[in-house]
């Protein structure tokens, strides 16, 4: 059974504003990024596939694509991550300089099953450039709160498996960690690449 993906109310409002701006003039960049000034993001202390502590500030100076999901997700997360990876590949082909400034980050919302090795393997299945991060339940909860991400563990079925209901928004942040935009993964790799090209300078 597929889960229902719910953006938080704050994200929903910001997405509506982003769509409104995009509808004004799709050919010309807006004066400000759609998420400019939004209270999304912030410091976290998480664990990478090598078991090392990673903080938000470790990516200072880099554009960051951030997605919260989980490795055991049956459908949406793999699709979203594939489109992120493909979008970055499309951008690298057309503008390698911009692509080189971006770090894609996958953060699990299922730390019980997504160990450092698991998130590393999951991220690497899409691109060697994607950094997979996990942590304790408390660390994940703090990171999700900072990034306005909703998630809730579903009921276990026979065998102990379970789904995790969560918002599936792909965020783009600037070099100072400022929120810029969301990426249209539902529209495919070319749309992702175009949105990245629009805001990465």
C-alpha positions in Angstrom: 0.0 0.0 0.0 1.4 3.4 -0.9 1.6 6.1 1.7 0.1 9.5 1.4 2.6 12.3 1.2 1.7 15.4 3.1 3.6 18.6 3.0 3.3 20.6 6.3 1.0 23.6 6.3 4.0 25.9 6.2 5.4 24.1 3.1 2.0 24.1 1.4 1.7 27.9 1.8 5.2 28.4 0.4 4.6 26.0 -2.5 1.5 28.0 -3.4 3.5 31.2 -3.4 6.2 29.6 -5.5 3.6 28.4 -8.1 2.1 31.9 -8.2 5.4 33.4 -8.9 6.2 30.8 -11.6 2.9 31.5 -13.3 3.7 35.2 -13.6 6.4 34.8 -16.2 7.9 31.4 -16.6 10.6 32.7 -19.0 12.1 35.3 -16.7 13.5 34.5 -13.2 11.6 36.1 -10.3 13.3 38.9 -8.5 13.6 36.7 -5.5 13.7 32.9 -5.2 10.2 31.5 -4.2 11.4 30.4 -0.7 13.4 33.5 0.1 13.1 34.4 3.7 11.3 31.1 4.6 12.2 29.6 8.0 13.4 26.3 6.6 16.7 24.6 7.3 19.2 25.0 10.1 22.0 23.2 11.8 21.8 19.5 12.4 24.1 16.8 13.6 23.7 13.6 11.6 25.7 10.6 10.6 27.0 9.7 7.1 27.7 6.3 5.6 31.1 6.2 7.2 29.8 6.8 10.6 31.0 10.4 10.8 29.1 13.3 12.3 28.0 15.7 9.6 26.6 19.2 10.3 24.7 21.6 8.1 27.5 24.1 8.2 29.9 21.5 6.7 28.2 22.4 3.4 28.8 26.1 3.7 29.6 27.7 0.4 27.7 24.9 -1.5 24.2 24.9 -3.0 22.4 22.0 -1.4 19.5 19.8 -2.6 17.8 18.2 0.4 15.3 15.4 0.4 13.9 13.5 3.4 12.8 10.0 2.7 13.7 6.4 3.6 15.5 3.5 2.0 12.7 1.0 2.4 10.2 3.2 0.7 8.5 1.2 -2.0 7.8 3.8 -4.6 7.9 7.6 -4.2 11.4 8.0 -2.6 13.3 6.0 -5.2 11.4 7.8 -8.0 12.2 11.2 -6.5 15.8 10.4 -5.9 16.2 9.1 -9.4 14.8 12.3 -10.9 17.1 14.4 -8.7 20.1 12.4 -9.9 18.9 12.6 -13.5 18.3 16.3 -13.2 21.8 16.9 -11.9 23.2 14.9 -14.7 21.2 16.9 -17.3 22.5 20.1 -15.7 26.1 18.8 -15.7 25.8 18.2 -19.4 24.6 21.7 -20.2 26.3 23.7 -17.5 29.0 21.7 -15.6 30.1 24.8 -13.7 26.8 25.1 -12.0 26.4 21.4 -11.4 29.8 21.3 -9.7 28.5 23.8 -7.0 25.6 21.5 -5.9 25.7 18.9 -3.1 22.6 16.5 -3.1 21.7 15.2 0.4 19.3 12.4 1.4 18.2 12.4 5.0 16.3 9.4 6.3 13.1 9.7 8.4 13.4 6.0 9.3 16.5 5.7 11.5 15.4 2.4 13.0 16.1 0.6 9.7 18.3 3.1 7.9 21.7 2.6 9.3 24.7 4.5 8.0 25.5 1.6 5.7 21.9 1.4 4.4 21.5 5.1 3.7 24.9 5.1 2.0 23.9 2.2 -0.3 20.6 3.8 -1.0 22.1 7.1 -2.0 24.9 5.5 -4.1 22.3 3.5 -6.1 21.3 6.8 -7.7 24.6 8.8 -7.7 27.9 8.7 -6.0 27.5 12.4 -5.4 24.5 12.0 -3.1 25.3 12.1 0.6 23.1 9.8 2.7 22.5 10.8 6.3 20.9 9.1 9.3 21.1 9.5 13.1 19.3 8.7 16.3 15.5 9.2 16.4 16.1 12.4 18.3 18.5 13.7 15.8 16.2 12.9 12.9 13.3 14.5 14.6 15.3 17.7 15.2 16.4 17.9 11.6 12.9 17.2 10.3 11.5 20.0 12.5 14.1 22.4 11.3 13.3 21.7 7.7 9.5 21.7 8.2 9.2 18.0 7.2 6.3 15.9 8.3 6.7 12.1 8.9 4.9 9.4 10.9 5.6 5.7 11.2 2.8 3.5 10.1 1.5 0.4 11.7 3.6 -2.7 11.4 2.3 -5.6 9.2 3.0 -9.3 9.4 6.7 -9.7 9.4 7.4 -6.4 11.1 7.5 -4.2 7.9 6.0 -0.8 8.0 5.6 2.3 5.8 6.5 5.8 6.8 4.1 8.6 5.8 6.1 11.8 5.0 6.2 14.9 3.0 8.2 14.4 -0.2 9.5 17.9 -1.0 12.9 18.4 -2.6 14.4 21.7 -1.4 17.2 23.8 -2.9 19.3 25.8 -0.6 21.9 28.5 -1.4 25.6 28.7 -0.3 24.7 30.4 3.0 22.1 27.7 3.8 19.2 30.0 2.7 16.1 28.3 1.2 15.7 29.1 -2.5 13.1 26.9 -4.1 11.6 23.5 -4.4 12.5 21.2 -7.3 9.7 19.9 -9.6 10.6 16.2 -9.5 7.1 15.3 -10.5 7.8 16.9 -13.9 10.9 14.9 -14.6 14.7 15.4 -14.9 14.6 18.3 -17.5 12.3 20.3 -15.2 14.6 19.7 -12.2 17.7 20.7 -14.3 15.9 23.9 -15.5 15.0 24.9 -11.9 18.5 24.3 -10.7 19.9 26.3 -13.6 17.5 29.2 -12.7 18.7 29.6 -9.1 22.3 28.4 -9.1 24.8 31.1 -10.1 
